[in-house]
């Protein structure tokens, strides 16, 4: 009965109850502890140091928040979130227990109070951030949409329970006991965290685990630029800053007056605990009973006015009656409305912003703007209280002043909000008459209804994208109506939006979509049916698993594999493992191999299921002769993220028909695959054709880390790898303008490439002499002399090829630093058959290049243009001995030339050249290492390699 209640009330399915309750209990404990330590530490701080020192604490919180964020993010780059969270829980517990001991021995001093005030502020940020980041690893996007509301209820319950518990314990046993309880409660979260990890993440290999936590990283500078560029985001950031500033001023007044009324720290902690919990109860009631109704009736902008107007009225009341009960009302308005009505309105107000920009900007506003506003509040209070020596009641005037600014900003936001709707929701396909939906005068809900009813495809998709996780009941029938839309894409978007609503919504309409033979639509419809089918109605999904239509039954099995991967109960209910085993047996026969579509779907089903015992089926079909099947096997290998497939996938990089699918498959392994390739010997041992695809793989992640890694590859000794890395960087610069490419590093790479190009010319000139006038005293036989001649010619031919590629590298690097079209035009001019075009291109570059670049680049280009004529160039190419140029090649060139050099030395049979080869015994490439050992053994009689 309890299970059925959970299924129907919260949308939980079999297999999700345990993990959901564990996560809910985790956040319940975190918030309970927060509501214990925050009022207690605040009370201790105020009782000992007084409210006059709160401004300094605000300033410190702002500074420490920035430093902690930087250090925490750095720690996350080098360690797993699971490991850091375990350490953090222990540290939080130890420090809270230590505070209890300090209180027991009455060892409080100013330093300890400041430290714990800051520590609690950081605990609030870090502990909650760790929880939600971990939750995003544990649950996929679809599960998160369904379960985060239920899990979040734990946070609300913790907010209510923690404060009342504090009030109860402190009044009976004192603050040292309640702090001890907080410390012990944090230890309870360690087994909860470990149990959650074992249930969901432990079985994942390193690639799957890293991929769960992979996120596109952005540069903070570009986020600030994005906010400043958009009036809408600028106003939102300013409103957030003002609201935080006002909240800190209100908190200061509330704390100051409370401290005057309660001289005993236990009484003060009990007072804070009681009211903090009461504010949470009020926020919960408002959220459940009023928020949706108020938003529907008043709209976003008017709803945003409720909180500042409430604080303004409270401020005016306080000027008339400067009593604590008035401040309780003001603090209650701030604490209750901010977490309910105001929060919902703020989320809706950012809705018109495109999802990628929204996430990036919101993160910046939540952290950076909040910290700056807190610091500014501290600075303002220090100036008012310390410097001007004003009574704290005067702060009400300052609060009213900032509330007035807050209200003005909301009115300014209103126009920017509607403009964002015009520009973003109706961008591209909206007719020139942008007022057709009355955006300027109607509420958001009315506008949304109009778009869902009569909008163009892109308009509807944009609106659904902005709605995302918002559950707006008045829009429900309009979204269901989209299931009849002629566009398959709109149908899919509508299905995704319906997850927000109650179980059982539009089941019959969704079932009707299964008759449309479109893979993506069918999978989405089936997944929705699985999510929205109660245990008692499992016959609905079973009927599709056993359907006579092969396409539909296979698609249903694939859908089940995707959803039940981390849900053992669901997999067991529908016999997933047994069904896959039957399909594998059925399609492993000669007749089964011929059913290509069924084999392709089964490959994906196995990959999604997580059953490694069936991965041999994928391995078999990676060697299939049919190109269609191989491409699906490659896709399945990538989806499985199984380490056993990596070497095989890397081999496919050199085969053109499979190259695109292979890069996509490797990308599925997440960014960790790139680290694996570059940290081990894998890259050096790749085939040359495969190796040059690695920069493209790195580029596909489109993150700042991608840029950083590609910049490192500019130092690679293999010229093809450098060439592909430069192309990848160039494309990232064009398509991802928010990523930062260092001009300093590009210039360094350019100088190195110029040196490489010049050395190539020198070695070419030197080897030409050897080919024309060979002096091979150590070559005994005619055959050996022939082999030497062939080896030198091979080296020479490779150098010609590298000369051309190196020149391309130089110009590609220049195109990153300068205007791309200008550099491309110059390159074409230099290689033109028209003499005048060459001279003009040379002249253009002479004027374009800056001094240092000009010194390094221009002589090489000048030599290229006029070296075949009677004119002398500034480039001096001196001839060097064979031993020197062979040593130069071995030190600075890739595998291909190294092998040719070793081969030449083998036939030269000159012991003086042994020193050139000896370092190659430790080379990462197996072929180079083996041939070096063989040649050195021939020259010196060496019997073992170090």
N, C-alpha and C positions, 0 to 999 in steps of 0.2 A: 504494500500500500504506500509506504514511504517512497519507494522507487518510482511508482507511478506518479506520485505528487511531484517529485523532482523532475521527471520527464516532461510533465505537462506544464508545470510552473516555470521552469528555468530552461527547458529544451535540452536537458542532459540526456545522453545516450548511454547504453551499456558500455562499460570500459572507461567512461569519462568521470564517473562519480568519485572514485578514489582519488584520482589525480587532481580533480577540481577542488575537492575538500581539503586536500593537503595544501594546495596553493592558497586557498581561502584562509586556512588556519595560519599559514605563514604570514600573510599580510595583516591578519587580525592581530597576531602577536606583535608585529613591528609597530603598528599604529597604537596598540594598547601601551606598549613600552614608551612610545613617544609622548602619549598623553599622561604617562606617569612622570617621566623625567623632566619634561618641559615645564609644567607648573611647579614642580618641586625645586628645580634649579633656579627658575625665575624668582621664586619666593625667597630662596636663600640669597640670591644676588641682591635683590631689592632690600631685604631685611638688613644685610650686612653693609652694603655699599651705597644703597639709596638709589632713587630714580635718576639722580644727577649723573650717574656713571653709565646709564643705559646708552646715551648717544655714542660714547666711546666704544661700547660693545657693538653697536650697529656698524660703526666704521670698520671695526676689526672683522666682523662677520663678512662684510663685502670683500675685504682684502683676502681673507682666508678662503672664501668660496672660490675665488679666481685661481689661487695657488693650488687648492685641493683638486679642482677640476682638471687642471693641467697635469698634475702628478698622477691622478687617478686614470686619466685617459692614456698616459704613458705606460702605466702598469698594465692596463688592459691589452695594450699592443704586444706585450711580452709574456703575458700569462693568461690562462683561461679564466673566464668569468666565474666558473664553479670554484676554482681554487681561491680566487680573490675574495669571493663571497664567504667562503668558510673561514678564512683568516679574519675578515671584517667582523663576522659574528662573534668570534672569540675575543677580538680586541674590544668591541663594544661591551661585551659581557664583563671582561676583566676591569675595564675602566669604571663601569657602573658599580661593580662590587667594591672596587677601590674607593669610590666616593662614599659608599656605605660605611666602610672602615674608617675613613677620614672623619665622617660625621660622628661615628661611635666614640672616637678618641678626641673629638672636638678640636681637630687640627686644621680647621678652615682658615684660609688667609686670602688676601686679595688676588694673588696669582692663581690659586686653585679655583676661585670663583670665576675669574675671567676665562680660564682654561675650559672649565666645564660648560660655561655659557656658549662658548664657541664650539665645543665638542658636540653639544646637543644640537646646535644649528646644523653642523655638518652631518650628524647622524640622521637628521630628518631628510636631508637631500640624498645622501649616499644609500641608506638602507632602502628607501622607497624606489630609487632609481635602479638599484641592483635587482630588486624584486621584479619590476616590470620588464627589465631587459632579459632576465632569466625566463620570465613568463613567455616572452616572444620567442625564445629558443625552444621552450617546451611545447608550445602550441603553434600550429600553422595558422595562416591568415584566416581561414574559414572557421577553425575552432575558436580562434581568438574572438571573432565577431559574435559567436554564439555564447561563449563562456565567460568573457571578461566582465560582463554585467554581474553575473552570479559571483565571480571571484571578488569583484570590487565591493560587493556587499560586505565582505569580511573587513575591508578597510573602514567602512561606515560603522559596522558593529564595534570594531576596535576603538574608534573615536568616541563612541558612546560609553563603552565599558571602561576604558582606561581612565577617564577623568573621574567617573563615579568611584572606581576602585581606589584611586588616589585619595579622594575625599574620605572614604571609609577607613582605609588603613592608617592614613596620617592622623586622623582624629583619635584612633584607638592605640596605635603603636609608635607613631612618630615617623619623621621623614627618612631616617636611616633605614627603617624596615622596608618602606615602599621602594626605595632605591635598590635595596638588596633583591627584592622581588623582581624588579625590572631586569637586573643583571642575570638572574637565574632563568627568567622567561626567554631571554635572548639565546641562552644555551639550548633551549627546547627546539629552536629553529634549525639547529645543526642536523639532528637526525631527520627532521622533515625535509630539509634541503637534500640530504643524501638519498633518502627514499625516493624523492621526486626524480633525482638524477638517475638512479638505478632503473626506475620505471620507464623513463622516456629517452634518456640521452646516453647511457652507458654503452648500450649495444651498438650505437652509431660508431663508424670508424672515424678517424681523425678528419677526413674530408667532409663527411656528413655533418660532424659536430661544428666544424669551422663554418660550414655553409649556413648552418642554422643561425649563426651569429654574424654573418657577413652583411655589411651595409655599405652603401655608397658613401664615401667620405667626401666632405666638402671643405673648402677653405673658409675660415671665419671672415676674412676680409671681403670675400665675394658675397657672403650672407649680409653683411652690413651694407654693402653696395646695393644689393637687391632691395633691401628694406628702404633705403634712402631714395631709390629710383621710383618706388611705388608710393603714391600718396596714401593709398589704402593701408599698406603695411606700416607706413610712417605713423599714421594716426593711431593704429592699433598698438604700436610700440610705445607711443607717448601716453596713451590711455593706461596701458599696463604699468608704465613707470609712475604715473601720477597716482594710480590706485594703490600701488605698493607704498609710495611715499606717504599718502594719507593714512594707510593702514598702520604704518610704523609710528606716525604721530599720535594716532588714536590709541595704539598699544602703549605708547609712553605715558599718555595721560591716564589711561585705565590702570596701568601698573603703579604709577605714582600715587594716585588716590587710594588704591587698594592697600598699598604699603602704609599709608598714613592711618588707615582704619584698622589694620591688622598688624600689630607689632610682633606677634609671635609667628615665627616662620612656618610652624606646623599649621596654624590657623590660615595663614596666607596661602600655603600650598593646597589646603583643603578647599579654600574659596576658589582658587584658580581651577582646580580639578573639576569641581562641581559645574562651574559655568562653562568651561571648555566643552565638557560632555553635553551640557544642555544646548549649547550652540549647535553641536553636531546633530542632536535630536531634532531641533527646529529645522536645520538644513535638510535633513532626511524627509521630514514631513512636507516641507515646501516642494522638494524635488518630486515626491510621489504624487502630491495632490494639486499643486498649483502651476509648476513650471510650464508644462505643455499648454495648459489653458491660457496662461498669460502671454506666452510667445505667439500662439495662434491668434489671439485677440489684438494684441498691441503691436506685434512685429518686433524685429530685432533692435532697431535703434531706440525705440521708446522703452523697451525692456531694459536696455543698458542704462537708461536714466534713473531707474528705480533706486539702485544702490547709492549713487552720489546725492540724489535728492533726499533719501532717507537720512544719510549722514549729515546733510546740510540742516535738515529740520532738527535732528538730534543736537547739532552744534548750537543752533539758536536756542533750543530748550536749555542747554547747559549754561549759556550766558545768563539765562534768567534764574535757573536753579543749579548752581555749581555743586552738585552732589554726586556721590558715587553711583547711585541708582540710575542716574541719567547716562553716565559713562558705560554702565552695564548694557543699557539699551543700545547705545552707539556701537559698542564692541560687538554686541549680539547681531546688530544689522550687518556689520562688516563680516563677522564670522559665519553667519547663516546664509546671507544673500550671495556672498562671494562664491560659496561652494555649491550653490543651487541655481537660482535664476540668472545671476550675472555670468556664471561659468557657461551655462547653456547658450546664453545670448552671445557671449564672446566666441564660442565654437562656431555658431552659425554665422557670425559676422566675418569670420575668416574663410567661410565656405566658398565664396566665388574665386578665391585664389587657386590656381592650378596645384594639384596635389603635391608634386615634387617641391615646388617653391614653398608651399604651405608648411610642409614638414620641416624644411630647413629653417624657414623664418621663425616658426613657432618655437623650435628648440632654442634658437638664439634669444628670442624674447623672454622665454621662461627662465633662462640662466643668466645671460649677460645683462639684460635690462633690469631684471629683478635685483641683481647684485649692485648695479650702479645706483638704482633708486634707494636701496637700503643704505648704501654708503652716503648718499646725498642727504638722506633723512638724518643720519648721525651727524654729519657736518652742520646741518641746519640747526639741530638741537644744541650742539656744542656752542654755536655762535649765539643762539637766543638765550640759552640758560646760563652759560658761563660768562660770555663776553658782555651781553646786555643786562644780565642778571634779572630777567623777566620772570614773573610767577608763571607756573605751568598752565594756569587758566588762560593765559594769553595765547597759548598754542592753538586754542579753539579758533581764534581769528585767522591764524595761518592756515588751519585746516579748511575753513570756509573759503579762503582765497584760492587754495588749490582745487577745492571741489568746484568752484566756479570755472576754473580752467578746464577741469575734467568734463564738465557739462558742455562747454563750448567745443571741445575736441570731439565729443560724441555727435554734435550737430554737424561738424565738419566731416566726420567719418560717414555720416548718412549719405552725403552726395558721392563720396569716394566709393562707398559700398555699391551704390547703384551703377556707377561707372564701371566698376569691376565686373558686375554682371553683364553689362553691355559688351565689354571688351573680351571677357573670358568665356562666359556661357554661350554667347551668340557670335563669337569670333568665327571668321572664315565664311560661314554659310548664311548668316543672317542678312536679310535684305537691307538695303541702305536706310530704310525707315526704321531706325532702331527703337522708336517709341511704339512700335506695333503692339507690344505686350504691356504698355503703360508702366514701364519699370520705374518711372520717376514718381508716380503717384500711387501705385498699388503696393500692397504688402508683398513680401517675398513669397508667401504661400500662394497668393492669387497668381503671381507671375509664374510660379512653378507649375500650377495647374494648367495654365494656358500653354506653356511649353510642352508639357506631357501630352496634352490633347491635340495640339495643332502644330507643334514644332517640327523643324527639319530633323533629319537623323542626327547630324552633328550637334544640334542644339540639345536634343534629348540626352545624348550620350554625355555631353559636357555637364548637364544638370545632374544626372545620376552619379557622375564622378564626384561632383561637389557634395551631393547629399551623403555619399559614402555610408557611414554607420549611423546616420541620424534616423530615428524612428519617429516619423511624422505621420500620425494616424490618418489625418485628413487626405494625405496623398496616396494612401494604400490602394483604393479602388482604381486610381489613375495608373499606378504602376502595374497592377494586375492587367489592366487593359492593354498595356504594351506587349503582353504575350501574344496578342493578335497582330502586332505590327508586321509589316511586310519585310522589314530588315531583320535578318538573323542576328546581327550584332546587337541590335536593340533588344531583341528577345533575351539574349544571353545577359546583357547588362541588367535587364529587369529581374531575371532569376536571381542574380547576385544581390540585388537590392532587397529582394523579398526575404532573404535570410534574417534581416533585421526584425521581421515581424513574427507573430506567434506560429508555433508548429501547426501544420495542417493547412496553412494559408495556400489557396489556389492549387491544391494537389491535382484535381481533375484537369485543370488547364495545363499544368505542367506535363501530365501524362499524355495529353493530346499531342504534345510537341515531339514525342518519340517516333511518330510516323514520318517525320521529316528526316531524310537521310543526309544529315550534316554532322560529321564527327564531333565537332566542338559543342554544338547545341545538344546533341544526344547525351554526351558525357555530363554536361552541366545539368541537364534535366534529371538524369539518373542520380547524380550526386545529391541534388536537392531532395529527390524522393527518399534517398537513403537517410539523409539528415532529418527529414520531416516525417519519417515513418516511426510510429511507436512500436515497441516490442510486440504488442498484441496484433499489430497490423503487418508483421514481417512477411506475411504471405504475398503482399503486393510486390515487394522487391524479389522474393523467391520466384515469382512467376516470370520475371524478366531474366533471372539467372538460368531458368530452365526453358526459356522461350525457344520455339521451333525455328525462329529466324536466327541463323548463325551470326549475322552481323550484330543483332540486338543482344544476344546472350553473351557474346564475346565482349561487347562494349560494357555490359553490366558487370562482368567479372573484373574488367579493368577498373571500372569505377569503384568497386568494392575494395580492390587491392590498394587504390590510392587512399581511400578513407580509413581503412582498417589497419594500415601499416603500424600505427602506434596504439591500436585499440584491440587488444587480445580478445576481449569479450565479444566484440562485433565480428571479428574474424572467425571465432569459434561458432557463433550463432549461425553463420551462413556457410560453415565448412570451407573456408577460403583455401586452406592448404590442400585439402583433399580434392577440391575442384581444379586447382592448378595442376596437381599431380595427374589427374585424369586427362586434362588437356595436353600436358607434356607427352604422355603415353600415346594419345590419339594423333598428335602431330609429329611424332618422331618416326613414323612409318613412311615408306616411299610415297604413299598416297597423301599423307599429311604434309610432306614437304612441298607438294604441288599446290597446296592451298595457301598461297602467299599472303593474302590479307589476314587470314586467321593466325598464321605464324607471326606476322608483324605485330598484331595486337597482343598475342601471348608474350612476346618478347618484352613489350612495355609493361604488361601486367606483372611479370616476374620481377622486373626492375623496381616497380612501385611497391610490390608486396613486402620486400625486405627479407624474403626467404632465401638465404644464401645457398641452400641445398639445390635450388633450381638454376643457379648461375651457370652451371655446365651447359645448359640449353643455350644461353647467350654465347658462351665460348664456342660452341659448335657452329653457330650461325655467323660468327665473325669470320669463319673460314668458308662460308657458303659461296658458291660460284655465281649466284644471282645477285646483281648489284642492288636491286630493290631490297632484298632481305638483309644484305650486309649493312646498308644504310640504317635500317631499323635496329639491327644488332648493335651498331655503333651508338645509336641514340639510347638504347637500353643500357649499354655499358656505362654511359655517362650518367644516366638517371640513377643507376645502382650505387655509384660512387665507390665501387669495389676496387681496392688497390690492385687486385690480380689483373685487371684489364688495362692498366695504365701503359705498360710496355707495348701491348698490342695496338692500342690506340695511337701511340706515338709513331708506330710504323705506318699507319694509314695516312699520316700527314704528308707523305711524299707521293701519294696516289691522288691524282686530280679529281676523280669521280667522288672520292670520299673526304676530301680535304675540308670542305665547308661543314659537313656533319661532324667530323672529328673535332674541329675547333669548338663547335657548340657543345659537344659531349664533354670535352676537357674543361670547358668553362663551368659545366654543371658541378664539377668537383670543388668549385669555389677557389678563392684566391690562394689557398694552401697549395694547390697543384703547382702554381708558379714558383712558390718558395721551394717545393720539392725538387723541381727541375733545376733551379739555379743553385741550390745549396749542395746538391750531390754531384756525382759525375755524369748524371743522365744527359745533360745538355751536350757535353763534350763528346759523348758516345753516340749521339744521334746522327743519322744520315744527313748529309748536307741539305738535301731537299726538305727534310723534315725540320731541321734546325731553323731554317729561315721562316717557318710558320710560328715560332714561339713569340716573337714580338707582336704579331697580329693577335695571338691569344691574350697576351698581356693587355693590349689595347682594348680588347672587347669588354674588359671590366669597367672601363671609363671612370676610374677613380683617381684621386691624387696619388695614391700608392702606385697606380699604373704608370703615371708620369715619372715618378721618382725612380721606378725600376727600369723604365726605358732609358732614362738619363744615365743610369749605371751601365746599361748595355752599350752605350756610346763608347765605352772604354774596352769593349770586347776585342780580342785579337782577330776574330773571324770577320772579315770585311763584309760578308753577306749579312751576318747578324747585325752589324752596325747599320748597314744600308736599310734593312727592314725596320730596325728600331727608329731610324730617322723618319722613314715614311709614316710609321705608326704615330710618332710624336706630331708630325705635321697634320695628320688627320684629326688627332685629338685637339689640336689648336684650333682647327676649323670648326669642328662639330661640338666641342665642349669648352666653351669660352670661359666657364667658371673655374677651370683647372689652371693651376699656375705652372708655367714652364720657365725655368730659370735662364735668363739671357746669359748670365755669367757662366753657367755650365755648358750652354750651347757654344759660347765663344771658346771655352777651353777645349771642347770637342773639335771645334773648327781648327784650332791651332794644332791639335794632335793629328788631325786628318791631313793638314797641309804638310806636316813633317813626314807623315806616312807616304804621301804622294811624291814628295821630293826624294825620299829614300828609294821609292820604286823606280824613279828615273835614274838615280845613281846606280842601283843594282842592275838595271837593264843595260845601262851603258857599259858596266864592268863585265857582265856576262856575255855581251856581244863580242867583246875582245877575246874572251875564252873560247867562244864558239868558232871565231875566225882563226885564231892562232892557239890551238890547244897545246898544253905542255903537261902531259900525263906520264911522268916518269915511273909511277908505281903501277900503272896499268900494264900487265904482262902480255895479255893476249889481244888479238884483233877484235874478238867478240867483246871483250871488256871495253875497248876503245869505242866500239859502236854503241854499247850500252851507255857509256859516259856521254857521248854526243846526244843520244836520245834523251837522257835525263836532263841535260842542260837546256835542250830545246823545249822540253816540257815545262821546266821552270820559267823559261823566257816567255812562253805562250801564256802561262798563268799570270805572269807579271803584267803582260799587255792587258789582259782581262781585268786585273785588279786596278790598273792605272785608270781605265775607263770608269770603273765603279767608284773609285776614290774621288774622281772628279765630280761624279754625280753626287756623291756624299757632300762634297764641299758646297755645291750649289743648293742642295736640299737644306743644308744647315743655314745657308745664307737666306733661303726663303722663309725660314722660321724667324730670323732676326729682322728681315726687311719685308717690304711688300712682295708677296709671292708672284704676282703677275709681272712685276719689274724684273725679278731674278730669272723667271722662265723666259721672258723675252730676250734677256741678255744671253742666256744659255743657247737659245736657238740661233741668235746672231753669230755667236762664236763658232758654231758648227755649220754655218751657212757656206755655200760655195761662192758666194759673192764677197769679194775682198772688202768692199766698202762697208758691208754689214758687219764683218768681223771687227774692223777698225772702230766703227761707231759703237759696237757693243763694248769693246775694250775701253773706249773713252767714257762711256756711260758708267761703267763700273769704277773707273778711276775717280769720277766725281762722287759716286754714291758711297763707296766704302770709307769708313772712319779710319783714323790714323793707324792704330795698332793692327786692325784687320787688314788694312791696305798693305802694310809692311809684310804680312805673312801670305796673303792670298794673291795680291796683284802680280808679283814676279812669276808665279806659277802659271797664271792665266796668260800673261804676256808671252811666256816661253811657248805655251801651247799655240798661240796665234801666229807668232813670227819666227819660230825656231827653224822652219823649213825655208826661210828666206836668208838673204845675205846680212840682214840687220842683226846686231848683237843684242842679247837680252841681259838683264841684270842678274839672272839666275846662274850661279856657278855650279856646274856639275863635275865633280872630280871623280876620277876612277879609283876604285879600291881593290884590294887583293881578294882572291876567291875565298880564302878562309874568313876574311872579315865580312864579306857580303853573305856568306852562308850562315855565319854566326848571327848576323843581323836578321836574317829570315827566320831562323829558329826562335829567336827571342820575341819577335814582334808580329809573326804571321800565324795564320790558322792551320788546322790539321792538314789540309790538302797540300800546302807547300812544304810543311814539315816532312810529310811522307816522301815527297819528291827529293828533298835535300838528303834525307837518310839514305834513300836509294842511290843517289849520286855518290855519296861518301862510301857506300858499300863497294861500288865498282872502282872508285878512285884508289881504294885500298891504301890510304895514307894515314899512318898512326898519329900524325900531327893533328888530324881532324877529330880524334877521339874525344877531346875536351868539349867539342861542339855538341856531341851526342849524349854525353854522360848525364846532363840535367834532365834529358827526356825520359830517363828510366823511371822518373816519378811523375810523368805526365798523366793527366786524368783519362786521356783517351787510350783504350785498350790496344788499338792498332798501332798507334805511335809508340807506345810503351814496348810492345812486342818486337816491332821492327828495329827499334833503337837497341834493344838487348841483343838481337840477332846480329846486327852490324857491329856493335861494340865487341861482341864475342869473336867475330871474324877478325877484327883489327888487333885486339889485345889478348884474346884467349879467355875472356871473362866467362865464368861458369854460372854465376847466380846474380840475379838482379836484387838490388836493395829495395 
